[in-house]
Amino acid sequence: MNINWKQKLTSRKFWAAVVGFISAIMTVLGYNKLTTEQVVAVVSAVATLIAYIIGEGMVDTARIKNAGNDQNAEN
């Protein structure tokens, strides 16, 4: 079973699940509310950054492929 990590890491559903899991575990372990909120905020910020970087990389790759196809069509 292959996992498409690019797709997974850009999925808002995946990151919502990660944030939900982390906050639930921190609640069970007895972390105070402020610490839990801070950790969730950091995870959300990192998730947003990762999704943006991978998404832009995918767009750039598609743009390069399309430019190559356009050149081949002209020849």
JOTAGI-V329921 format. One record per residue. N is the residue number from 0. RES is the residue in one letter. PSI is psi in radians with two decimals (999 if undefined). D_CENTER is the distance of its C-alpha to the mean C-alpha in Angstrom with 1 decimal. Layout:
N & RES & PSI & D_CENTER
N & RES & PSI & D_CENTER
//
This chain:
0 & M & 2.03 & 20.5
1 & N & 2.38 & 17.7
2 & I & 2.24 & 14.1
3 & N & 1.62 & 12.0
4 & W & -0.58 & 9.2
5 & K & -0.81 & 7.9
6 & Q & -0.73 & 8.0
7 & K & -0.78 & 6.8
8 & L & -0.28 & 3.5
9 & T & 0.05 & 3.5
10 & S & 2.16 & 5.7
11 & R & -0.59 & 6.9
12 & K & -0.72 & 9.4
13 & F & -0.83 & 7.7
14 & W & -0.59 & 6.6
15 & A & -0.68 & 10.1
16 & A & -0.71 & 11.6
17 & V & -0.83 & 10.6
18 & V & -0.76 & 11.9
19 & G & -0.73 & 14.9
20 & F & -0.83 & 15.7
21 & I & -0.78 & 15.7
22 & S & -0.64 & 17.9
23 & A & -0.77 & 20.1
24 & I & -0.73 & 20.8
25 & M & -0.60 & 21.5
26 & T & -0.77 & 23.9
27 & V & -0.67 & 25.6
28 & L & -0.06 & 26.1
29 & G & 0.30 & 27.8
30 & Y & 2.57 & 25.6
31 & N & 2.86 & 26.8
32 & K & -0.69 & 25.0
33 & L & -0.78 & 24.3
34 & T & -0.76 & 22.7
35 & T & -0.78 & 20.4
36 & E & -0.67 & 19.5
37 & Q & -0.76 & 18.9
38 & V & -0.77 & 16.6
39 & V & -0.70 & 14.6
40 & A & -0.74 & 14.5
41 & V & -0.78 & 13.4
42 & V & -0.73 & 10.5
43 & S & -0.72 & 9.4
44 & A & -0.77 & 10.0
45 & V & -0.72 & 8.2
46 & A & -0.74 & 4.9
47 & T & -0.76 & 6.1
48 & L & -0.79 & 7.2
49 & I & -0.83 & 4.8
50 & A & -0.71 & 3.3
51 & Y & -0.83 & 7.1
52 & I & -0.82 & 8.4
53 & I & -0.74 & 7.3
54 & G & -0.78 & 8.3
55 & E & -0.66 & 11.4
56 & G & -0.71 & 12.2
57 & M & -0.71 & 12.4
58 & V & -0.77 & 14.5
59 & D & -0.73 & 16.6
60 & T & -0.78 & 17.3
61 & A & -0.69 & 18.4
62 & R & -0.75 & 20.5
63 & I & -0.75 & 22.2
64 & K & -0.75 & 22.9
65 & N & -0.64 & 24.4
66 & A & -0.69 & 26.5
67 & G & -0.69 & 27.8
68 & N & -0.64 & 28.7
69 & D & -0.68 & 30.4
70 & Q & -0.74 & 32.5
71 & N & -0.61 & 33.5
72 & A & -0.55 & 34.6
73 & E & -0.48 & 36.8
74 & N & 999 & 38.6
//
